[in-house]
Amino acid sequence: MLAGLSPGSDLERYFRGRMPRLALVVIILMPLLYGAMYLWAFWNPFGEADKIPVALVNADRGTVADGQPMNAGDQVAQALIESGQLDLALVSVEEAKDGVASGKYYFSVTLPENFSEAVESPNGNDPVQAQLIFTYNDTNNYLATVIGQDAAEQVVNQVNAQIGAQGVGTVLTGLSSAGQGLEQAASGAEQLAAGLVTANDGAQELATNMVTARDGAAQLSSAIGEIDGAVDAATGPILSAMGTVAGSGVDPGNLGARAAALGSRIDAVVAGQGGGTQQGVALVDRALGVLGTIPGPQAQQIADALGPVRNMLSPQVDSAALNELATLRAEALALSAELNDPGSPLRIGLNLLQDTNLRADVEAVRSAAGELDSGASQLSSGLVELTDGAAQLAGGTEQLVDGAQELASALDAGVSQIPQWTDSERDAVAKTLASPVELTTEYTQEAPTFGTGFSPFFMSLSLFVGGIITWMLLTPLQSRPIAAGLGSFRVVLASYAPALAVGFLQALILYLVVHLAVGLKPVYALGTFLFLLLVSATFLAMIQAFNAIFGEAVGRVVTLAFLMLQLVSAGGIYPVETTAKPFQYIHHFDPMSYTVTGLRQLTVGGIDSRLWISLAVLIGILAVSLTASALSARRDRQYSMDRLYPTVVV
C-alpha cells in the first residue's frame, strides 16, 4: 500500500470528524475556484454586452423634408432597440443623466434635438454631420466604458448604414425629379425632330425665294439652249470653210504671184488693143480658171467682172471692154498686193482659216456651250426639287417652334432641380454622405488611463491578500489573554492592534508606490488614503473573524474560498451583469464590491451616495467582524479536545 494512503500517514487525521472531511474536500476543490469558477464567471463578458443597462435618449425634434414630416431620431432609436446590441432603456434626458451618475446605467446614448435636421442637411446648402452622443461614467465601471466604446463603433456603423441609405435615397429622389423633367425634355425633342423633317423658322422666306430661283433657272436653261444653238450655227460655216481651205492646199503667196501675172497679161492686152479675139478670149478664160481656185469675195468679184469681158471679146474688143480690162487689171494688182502682204486682212483671214489651233478652240467653244446647256438643264431640275423640299420645310415651322419651346421649358425645370454646389460645398456634401453620423464622446467622470480604471480592484485585492499573510504570521486570538480571563473585546484587540499596525504600513506603502511610482493621480488623494486604511482594517477584522470562528486551519481555507467569491462577484474587472447569474446575486453581499465602488469614486471623481453607502457597509462589516471574534474568544475560554489536538492543521 502507498505510504500516503496508509492508516498511519498525515492524511489519517483528515478522516476524523465532519470538519476535517469538509476541509479535505475544500482543499481538493481549491484549483476549481481559481480555474473553473473564474473562467466560468468571465467566460465571454463581451458576448454578454446586451445585458449592460444603457440609457437611450431621443431628443430629436424632427424636421420637414420635401414637404413631409421627418423624424430620423425615432427611426434610429427603434432600430437600436431592435438590434439588441445593448440593454437599452428609452428614457428622458434627466433620467439618463441621473441614471449614469448614480450607476443605474453604465452610459447613455443621446440623439440630439437637431438629429433629423443634420440628416436632411446634405440636401441643402449647409451640410453637417448628425451627432450620436455617448456619455460615459468611469465611476460606474471602467470596463463598461471600454465595452461601451466598442459597442459605440458598431452602433455608429449601423446608424451610418441606415442614415446613409436615407441620404442617398433623398439625393436620388432629387435626381429622379430631375429625370422627370428630362423626360419631358425628351418628349419635346421628339416633337422638334418631327418638325425638323419639314421646316425651320426661316423656311417661309426660303420657300418663296426658291420659287423665284426655280423660274429663273428655267429661263436660264432656255437662254443657254438658244446660245448653244447660235454657237453651233455660227461655228458651223467657219469650221466648214476651215476644212475646205485646209483640204485645198492653197498657198497665199502663189495666189499673189498669179494675180500679179494676170495683171501683166491684161496690161499686154490693153497695150496691144486686143491682139486678136481668140487670144483675148483665151486670156480671160485662163484668168477665170485661176480666180476659181482663189477663195474669198474679191476673187469672185474679179471673176464676175471678167465674165462680160469674155463676152465682149468673143465678137470684138471695144473701148468699153478695154475699160473693164483696166478695172480688172487694177483689182488683180490690188489682190496680188493683199495676198503678198502678210499683214493684210485677206492674208490674215486665209492664215486663220488654215490655223489648226483656232479650229481646236472653235470646237472647244461648241463643246463648252453644249456642257453649259446640259448643266443648266440639271440646275433647273434640281431647283425644282429643292423648291418642293423648301415648301415642305415651311409647312413644319409651327411644329418646330412648339417642340423647341416645350424642350426649353422642360430642360429649365430639370436644371432647376439639380443642385448647384461650389467646390467647398461639394466636398462637404461628399463627406457628410460618406459619414452622415459623427461619434461625439462625453464623460461625466473619466479615468485617464487603463490602470486608473482597474486600480480600485487591484488595491482592494492586494489589501485582502495582505490581511491573509498578516494573520498567517500573527495569532488571530492569543491564548494567554483568554486564559487570564480578560474581556472578549480586549482579547480581540490584543491580537487586532498589531495586525492593524501592519495593515497601516501595508496601505501606506501601497498608496505611495502606486501614487509616486506607478502614476495614479486620485482626484481625492487624502480621502483615497484614508479609505485604504478603512479597507485594510475591515479585511483584517473579517479574516480574524474567520480564523476565530472556524479555527486557524479551517479559517484560512474559508478565507481563500471567500477571496475567490469576492474576485468574481465584486465587478472590479467586468460589469457584474456580464458574469454568471449566481455571482450577480452575490455581488450585493460582497465586501469587495463596496471597497471597489468607494475607491472608484475617490480616484476618478464624482462622489455620490455610493461612497457613503460603501463607508457604512465597511464600517458595519468591521464592527460585525470584531463582535464575531469577541464572541469566539468568549467561547474559547473553555478548552476542548479539538482545541488541544486540532484535527486540521494548515
C-alpha positions in Angstrom: 0.0 0.0 0.0 1.3 3.5 -0.7 2.7 5.4 2.2 0.5 8.4 1.6 -2.7 6.3 2.0 -1.6 4.2 5.0 -3.6 4.5 8.2 -0.5 6.0 9.9 0.0 8.8 7.4 -0.8 12.5 7.9 -4.0 12.1 6.0 -5.4 9.9 8.6 -6.5 12.8 10.8 -8.5 14.3 8.0 -10.9 11.4 8.2 -11.8 12.1 11.8 -14.9 14.1 12.2 -17.1 16.2 9.8 -14.9 19.3 9.6 -11.7 17.6 8.7 -13.5 15.8 5.9 -15.0 19.1 4.7 -11.6 20.8 4.8 -10.2 17.9 2.7 -12.9 18.4 0.2 -12.3 22.2 0.1 -8.5 21.6 -0.4 -9.3 19.2 -3.3 -11.7 21.7 -5.0 -9.5 24.7 -4.5 -8.0 24.6 -8.0 -11.5 24.7 -9.4 -12.1 28.0 -7.5 -9.1 29.6 -9.3 -9.6 27.9 -12.7 -13.1 26.6 -13.5 -15.1 29.1 -11.5 -13.1 32.1 -12.5 -13.3 31.1 -16.2 -17.0 30.4 -15.8 -17.6 33.8 -14.3 -15.7 35.7 -17.1 -16.0 33.2 -20.0 -17.4 35.6 -22.5 -18.1 39.0 -21.0 -18.1 40.9 -24.3 -20.6 38.5 -25.6 -23.0 39.5 -22.8 -22.8 43.2 -23.6 -26.5 43.1 -24.4 -27.1 42.7 -20.7 -25.4 46.0 -19.8 -28.1 48.6 -18.9 -27.8 51.7 -21.1 -29.9 54.8 -21.3 -31.2 55.8 -24.7 -32.4 59.4 -25.1 -34.2 60.5 -28.2 -34.3 64.3 -28.0 -34.8 64.7 -31.8 -37.5 67.3 -32.6 -37.8 66.2 -36.2 -37.9 68.3 -39.4 -39.7 68.7 -42.7 -38.3 67.1 -45.9 -39.9 67.6 -49.3 -43.0 68.9 -47.6 -43.3 65.8 -45.4 -42.6 65.5 -41.7 -39.4 63.5 -41.0 -38.1 62.2 -37.6 -34.9 60.2 -38.1 -34.4 60.0 -34.3 -37.5 57.7 -33.9 -36.3 55.5 -36.8 -32.7 55.2 -35.3 -33.9 54.7 -31.8 -36.3 51.9 -32.8 -33.5 50.3 -34.9 -31.1 50.4 -32.0 -33.6 48.8 -29.6 -34.5 46.1 -32.1 -30.8 45.3 -32.8 -30.4 44.0 -29.2 -26.7 45.1 -29.1 -27.3 46.7 -25.7 -29.9 46.6 -22.9 -31.3 50.0 -24.0 -34.0 51.8 -21.9 -35.7 54.7 -23.7 -35.7 57.5 -21.1 -35.7 61.3 -20.8 -32.6 63.5 -20.7 -32.9 64.0 -16.9 -33.4 60.3 -16.2 -30.4 59.4 -18.3 -28.3 62.0 -16.6 -29.3 60.8 -13.1 -29.1 57.2 -14.1 -25.5 57.4 -15.5 -24.4 59.5 -12.4 -26.0 57.0 -9.9 -24.8 53.9 -11.7 -28.2 52.7 -12.7 -27.0 52.9 -16.3 -23.4 52.4 -17.3 -23.6 55.0 -20.0 -26.1 56.8 -22.2 -26.7 57.2 -26.0 -28.3 60.5 -27.0 -29.9 61.6 -30.2 -29.7 65.4 -30.1 -32.5 67.8 -31.0 -31.1 68.6 -34.4 -30.6 65.0 -35.4 -33.2 65.0 -38.2 -32.1 68.4 -39.4 -28.5 67.2 -39.7 -29.6 64.0 -41.5 -31.5 66.1 -44.0 -28.8 68.8 -44.3 -27.0 67.3 -47.3 -30.0 68.3 -49.5 -29.5 72.0 -48.5 -26.7 74.5 -48.7 -25.1 73.8 -45.3 -24.5 70.1 -44.8 -23.4 69.0 -41.3 -22.9 65.6 -39.7 -25.6 64.2 -37.4 -24.2 63.5 -33.9 -24.7 60.4 -31.8 -23.6 61.3 -28.3 -22.3 58.6 -25.9 -21.9 59.7 -22.3 -19.8 57.5 -20.0 -19.0 57.5 -16.3 -15.9 55.5 -15.4 -17.0 55.7 -11.7 -19.6 53.1 -12.6 -17.2 50.6 -14.2 -14.2 51.2 -16.3 -14.6 48.1 -18.5 -18.2 49.0 -19.0 -16.9 52.2 -20.7 -14.5 50.1 -22.8 -17.3 47.8 -23.8 -19.5 50.8 -24.5 -16.9 52.3 -26.7 -16.6 49.1 -28.7 -20.4 49.0 -28.9 -20.4 52.7 -30.0 -18.4 51.9 -33.1 -20.9 49.2 -34.0 -23.9 51.4 -33.3 -22.4 54.2 -35.4 -21.8 51.9 -38.3 -25.3 50.7 -38.0 -26.7 54.2 -37.9 -24.4 55.3 -40.7 -25.8 52.5 -42.9 -29.4 53.5 -42.2 -28.9 57.2 -42.4 -26.6 56.9 -45.3 -29.2 55.0 -47.2 -31.8 57.7 -46.4 -29.4 60.4 -47.5 -28.6 58.7 -50.8 -32.2 58.0 -51.2 -33.0 61.7 -50.8 -30.4 62.6 -53.3 -31.6 60.0 -55.7 -35.2 61.4 -55.3 -34.0 64.8 -56.4 -32.2 63.2 -59.3 -35.4 61.3 -60.1 -37.4 64.5 -60.1 -34.8 66.0 -62.4 -35.1 62.9 -64.6 -38.8 63.5 -65.0 -38.0 67.0 -66.3 -35.6 65.4 -68.7 -38.2 63.0 -69.8 -40.4 66.0 -70.7 -37.4 67.5 -72.5 -37.0 64.2 -74.5 -40.7 64.4 -75.5 -40.2 67.9 -76.7 -37.1 66.9 -78.5 -39.1 64.2 -80.4 -41.6 66.8 -81.5 -38.7 69.0 -82.5 -37.2 66.2 -84.6 -40.6 65.6 -86.3 -40.8 69.3 -87.1 -37.2 69.4 -88.4 -38.2 66.9 -91.1 -40.3 69.6 -92.8 -39.2 73.1 -91.7 -37.4 75.6 -89.5 -38.4 79.1 -88.5 -36.9 80.7 -91.7 -38.3 78.3 -94.2 -41.2 80.6 -95.2 -38.9 83.1 -96.9 -36.7 80.4 -98.3 -39.6 78.7 -99.9 -40.8 81.9 -101.6 -37.3 82.7 -102.9 -36.8 79.2 -104.1 -39.9 79.6 -106.4 -38.2 82.6 -108.0 -34.9 80.8 -108.3 -36.7 77.8 -109.9 -38.3 80.1 -112.5 -35.1 81.9 -113.2 -33.2 78.7 -113.6 -35.8 77.6 -116.2 -35.3 80.8 -118.1 -31.6 80.5 -117.8 -31.7 77.0 -119.1 -33.8 78.1 -122.1 -31.4 81.0 -122.9 -28.4 78.8 -122.6 -30.0 76.4 -125.0 -30.5 79.2 -127.5 -26.9 80.3 -127.0 -25.8 76.7 -127.7 -27.8 76.7 -130.9 -26.4 80.0 -132.0 -22.9 78.9 -131.3 -23.4 75.8 -133.4 -24.9 77.9 -136.2 -22.1 80.4 -136.1 -19.2 78.0 -135.9 -20.5 75.5 -138.4 -19.6 77.6 -141.6 -16.3 78.6 -140.0 -15.4 75.0 -139.4 -16.6 74.1 -142.9 -14.5 76.9 -144.5 -11.5 76.0 -142.5 -11.9 72.4 -143.6 -12.1 73.4 -147.3 -9.1 75.7 -147.1 -7.1 73.1 -145.2 -8.1 70.4 -147.8 -7.3 72.6 -150.9 -3.7 73.1 -150.1 -3.8 76.8 -151.4 -0.7 78.9 -150.8 -1.5 82.6 -150.3 2.0 83.5 -151.8 1.3 81.6 -155.0 -2.1 83.2 -155.4 -0.4 86.6 -155.1 2.0 85.8 -157.9 -0.7 84.5 -160.1 -2.8 87.7 -159.5 0.3 89.8 -160.5 0.8 87.7 -163.7 -2.9 88.3 -164.5 -2.4 92.0 -164.2 0.6 91.9 -166.5 -1.3 90.0 -169.2 -4.2 92.4 -169.0 -1.7 95.2 -169.5 -0.4 93.5 -172.6 -4.0 93.1 -174.0 -4.8 96.7 -173.3 -1.5 97.8 -174.7 -2.0 95.8 -178.0 -5.6 96.8 -178.2 -6.9 93.4 -178.1 -4.3 91.4 -180.2 -7.0 89.4 -181.7 -10.2 88.0 -180.4 -9.1 84.4 -179.9 -6.1 85.5 -177.8 -8.3 87.7 -175.6 -10.9 85.1 -175.0 -8.2 82.6 -174.2 -6.6 85.0 -171.8 -9.9 85.7 -170.0 -10.7 82.0 -169.7 -7.3 81.4 -168.1 -7.9 84.3 -165.7 -11.3 82.9 -164.8 -9.7 79.5 -164.2 -7.2 81.0 -161.8 -9.8 83.0 -159.9 -11.9 79.9 -159.5 -9.2 78.5 -157.3 -9.0 81.6 -155.1 -11.5 81.7 -152.1 -12.9 85.0 -150.9 -15.3 87.7 -152.1 -12.6 89.7 -154.1 -11.7 86.8 -156.3 -15.4 86.3 -157.0 -15.8 89.9 -157.8 -12.9 89.7 -160.3 -14.4 86.6 -161.9 -17.8 88.3 -162.2 -16.1 91.3 -163.8 -14.3 89.0 -166.3 -17.5 87.4 -167.5 -18.7 90.4 -169.5 -15.1 90.9 -170.8 -15.0 87.4 -172.3 -18.4 88.1 -173.8 -17.2 91.3 -175.3 -14.0 89.7 -176.6 -15.8 87.0 -178.3 -17.2 89.2 -181.1 -14.9 92.1 -180.7 -13.0 94.2 -178.2 -14.3 97.7 -178.0 -13.5 100.7 -175.7 -15.9 99.5 -173.0 -14.2 96.2 -172.8 -10.9 97.9 -172.6 -12.2 99.9 -169.7 -13.3 96.8 -168.0 -9.9 95.2 -168.5 -8.3 98.2 -167.0 -10.5 97.9 -163.9 -9.8 94.2 -163.8 -6.1 94.9 -164.0 -6.3 97.3 -161.1 -8.2 94.8 -159.0 -5.8 92.0 -159.9 -2.9 94.1 -158.8 -4.7 95.0 -155.6 -5.4 91.4 -154.9 -1.8 90.5 -155.6 -0.7 93.2 -153.1 -3.0 91.9 -150.3 -2.0 88.3 -150.9 1.7 89.1 -150.9 1.3 91.3 -147.7 1.3 89.1 -144.5 -0.4 91.9 -142.6 -3.3 92.4 -144.9 -6.8 91.4 -143.8 -7.1 88.9 -146.7 -3.8 87.3 -145.9 -4.6 87.2 -142.1 -8.0 85.7 -142.9 -6.5 83.0 -145.1 -4.0 82.2 -142.4 -6.7 81.9 -139.7 -8.7 79.6 -141.9 -5.6 77.4 -142.1 -4.8 77.6 -138.3 -5.4 74.2 -136.5 -5.3 75.8 -133.0 -8.1 78.1 -133.9 -10.1 75.2 -135.2 -9.5 73.4 -131.9 -10.6 76.5 -129.9 -13.8 76.8 -132.1 -14.6 73.1 -131.4 -13.9 73.7 -127.7 -16.4 76.6 -127.7 -19.0 74.4 -129.3 -18.4 71.6 -126.7 -18.4 74.1 -123.7 -21.7 75.5 -125.0 -23.2 72.0 -125.0 -22.0 71.3 -121.5 -23.3 74.6 -120.3 -26.7 73.8 -121.8 -26.7 70.3 -120.1 -25.7 71.8 -116.7 -28.4 74.5 -116.9 -30.9 71.8 -117.5 -29.7 69.8 -114.4 -29.7 73.1 -112.4 -33.3 73.8 -113.4 -34.4 70.2 -112.4 -32.5 70.4 -109.1 -34.1 73.7 -108.2 -37.5 72.3 -108.9 -36.9 69.5 -106.4 -35.3 72.0 -103.9 -38.3 74.2 -104.2 -40.6 71.3 -103.4 -38.5 70.5 -100.3 -38.5 74.1 -99.2 -42.3 74.1 -99.4 -42.4 71.1 -97.1 -39.9 72.6 -94.7 -42.0 75.8 -94.5 -45.1 73.6 -93.7 -43.3 72.2 -90.5 -42.4 75.6 -89.0 -45.1 75.7 -86.4 -44.4 72.2 -85.1 -40.7 73.1 -84.8 -41.4 76.2 -82.7 -43.8 74.4 -80.4 -41.4 71.5 -79.8 -38.5 73.8 -79.2 -40.4 75.8 -76.6 -41.6 72.7 -74.8 -38.0 71.3 -74.8 -36.6 74.6 -73.4 -39.3 74.7 -70.6 -38.7 71.1 -69.6 -34.9 71.5 -69.6 -35.2 74.6 -67.4 -37.4 72.7 -65.0 -34.9 69.8 -64.9 -31.9 72.0 -64.4 -33.6 73.9 -61.6 -34.0 70.6 -59.6 -30.3 69.7 -59.9 -28.2 71.1 -57.0 -25.6 73.6 -57.9 -22.6 73.4 -55.5 -19.3 75.2 -55.1 -16.1 73.1 -54.6 -16.3 73.5 -50.8 -20.0 72.7 -50.7 -19.4 69.6 -52.9 -16.7 68.4 -50.5 -18.9 69.0 -47.5 -21.7 67.0 -49.1 -19.4 64.2 -50.1 -18.0 64.0 -46.5 -21.5 64.1 -45.0 -22.8 61.4 -47.3 -19.8 59.2 -46.7 -20.2 59.5 -42.9 -23.6 61.0 -42.0 -23.2 60.4 -38.3 -20.3 61.7 -36.2 -19.4 60.0 -32.9 -19.2 62.5 -30.1 -17.9 61.2 -26.7 -18.6 62.9 -23.4 -17.6 61.9 -19.9 -19.1 62.9 -16.6 -16.0 61.4 -14.9 -13.1 60.0 -17.0 -10.3 57.6 -16.0 -7.3 58.9 -17.8 -5.6 55.5 -18.1 -6.5 51.8 -18.2 -4.6 51.4 -14.9 -6.6 54.1 -13.2 -9.8 52.3 -14.1 -8.5 49.0 -12.6 -6.6 50.4 -9.6 -9.6 50.2 -7.2 -10.0 46.5 -7.7 -6.3 45.6 -7.5 -5.7 47.8 -4.4 -8.6 46.1 -2.7 -7.3 42.6 -3.7 -3.8 43.4 -2.5 -5.0 44.6 0.9 -7.1 41.4 1.3 -4.1 39.2 0.4 -2.0 41.3 2.8 -4.5 40.6 5.5 -4.3 36.8 4.8 -0.5 36.9 5.0 -0.7 39.0 8.2 -2.8 36.5 10.0 -0.5 33.8 8.9 2.2 35.4 10.9 0.2 36.7 13.8 -2.2 34.7 16.0 -5.8 35.7 15.4 -6.7 35.1 19.1 -4.0 34.8 21.6 -4.5 32.1 24.3 -2.9 33.9 27.2 -5.4 36.8 27.4 -8.2 34.3 27.1 -6.8 32.2 29.9 -6.2 35.3 32.0 -10.0 36.0 31.9 -9.7 39.3 30.1 -12.8 40.7 28.4 -13.6 39.3 25.0 -13.1 42.7 23.1 -9.8 43.2 24.9 -8.7 39.8 23.8 -9.7 40.6 20.2 -8.0 44.0 20.3 -4.8 42.5 21.8 -4.4 40.5 18.6 -6.1 43.0 16.2 -3.9 46.0 17.2 -0.6 44.6 16.0 -2.2 43.4 12.8 -3.8 46.9 12.3 -0.4 48.5 12.6 0.9 46.1 9.9 -2.1 46.9 7.8 -1.5 50.6 8.2 2.0 50.1 6.9 0.7 48.0 4.0 -1.8 50.6 3.0 0.7 53.5 3.3 3.4 51.7 1.2 0.8 50.6 -1.3 -0.5 54.1 -1.8 2.9 55.7 -2.0 4.2 53.2 -4.6 1.0 53.4 -6.7 0.9 57.2 -6.5 4.6 58.1 -6.9 6.0 55.2 -8.9 3.1 53.9 -10.9 1.5 57.2 -11.6 -2.0 57.0 -10.1 -3.4 60.6 -9.6 -6.5 60.2 -7.5 -8.9 63.1 -7.5 -9.2 62.9 -3.7 -5.7 61.9 -2.6 -6.2 62.1 1.2 -9.6 60.5 1.0 -8.2 57.7 -1.1 -5.5 57.0 1.6 -8.0 57.1 4.5 -10.3 54.8 2.6 -7.5 52.4 2.0 -6.9 52.3 5.8 -10.5 51.5 6.4 -10.4 48.7 3.7 -7.3 47.2 5.4 -8.9 47.4 8.9 -12.1 45.8 7.6 -10.4 43.0 5.8 -8.1 42.3 8.8 -11.1 42.2 11.1 -13.0 39.9 8.7 -10.2 37.5 8.3 -9.6 37.5 12.0 -13.3 36.6 12.5 -13.0 33.7 10.0 -10.0 32.3 12.0 -11.6 32.9 15.3 -14.9 31.2 14.3 -13.5 28.3 12.4 -10.1 27.9 13.9 -6.9 28.9 12.1 -6.6 25.9 9.8 -10.2 25.9 8.6 -10.4 29.7 8.8 -7.6 30.0 6.3 -9.3 27.7 3.9 -12.6 29.6 4.3 -10.7 32.9 3.8 -9.2 31.7 0.5 -12.6 30.5 -0.7 -14.2 33.8 0.2 -11.5 35.6 -1.7 -12.4 33.7 -4.8 -16.0 34.6 -4.4 -15.1 38.2 -4.0 -13.0 38.3 -7.1 -15.7 37.0 -9.4 -18.6 38.9 -7.9 -17.1 42.3 -7.0 -17.4 43.8 -10.5 -13.9 45.1 -10.3 -12.9 44.0 -13.8 -16.0 43.4 -15.9 -19.5 44.7 -15.2 -21.2 42.3 -12.9 -24.1 41.9 -15.4 -21.7 40.1 -17.7 -20.9 37.4 -15.1 -22.9 34.2 -14.4 -26.2 34.7 -12.7 -25.2 33.4 -9.2 -22.4 36.0 -8.9 -24.8 38.8 -9.8 -26.7 38.0 -6.6 -23.6 37.6 -4.5 -22.3 41.0 -5.7 -24.6 42.8 -3.3 -23.2 40.9 -0.3 -19.6 41.0 -1.4 -17.5 43.4 0.8 -15.0 43.9 -2.0 -17.9 45.3 -4.2 -18.0 48.3 -1.8 -14.3 48.7 -1.5 -14.1 48.9 -5.3 -17.0 51.3 -5.6 -15.6 53.6 -2.9 -12.1 53.7 -4.4 -13.5 54.4 -7.9 -15.3 57.5 -6.7 -12.3 58.7 -4.7 -9.8 58.1 -7.5 -11.8 59.0 -10.6 -14.2 61.6 -9.0 -18.0 62.0 -9.0 -18.7 61.3 -5.3 -22.3 60.4 -4.6 -24.3 58.3 -2.3 -22.5 55.1 -3.3 -19.4 56.3 -1.4 -21.3 56.9 1.8 -23.0 53.5 1.4 -19.6 51.9 0.9 -18.3 53.6 4.1 -21.3 52.4 6.1 -21.1 48.8 4.8 -17.3 48.6 5.5 -17.7 50.1 9.0 -20.6 47.7 9.6 -18.5 44.7 8.5 -15.6 45.9 10.7 -17.9 46.1 13.7 -19.6 42.8 13.0 -16.3 41.0 12.4 -14.8 42.3 15.7 -18.0 41.3 17.5 -17.9 37.8 16.0 -14.2 37.5 17.0 -15.1 38.6 20.6 -17.9 36.0 20.8 -15.4 33.4 19.5 -13.0 34.5 22.2 -15.6 34.0 24.9 -16.3 30.6 23.5 -12.7 29.7 23.7 -12.4 30.3 27.4 -13.3 26.6 27.8 -10.8 24.2 26.2 -11.9 21.2 24.3 -10.1 18.2 22.8 -10.4 19.8 19.3 -8.5 22.9 20.6 -5.9 20.9 22.3 -5.4 18.5 19.4 -6.8 20.2 16.2 -7.9 17.7 13.6 -7.0 20.0 10.7 -3.7 21.9 10.6 -2.8 24.3 7.8 
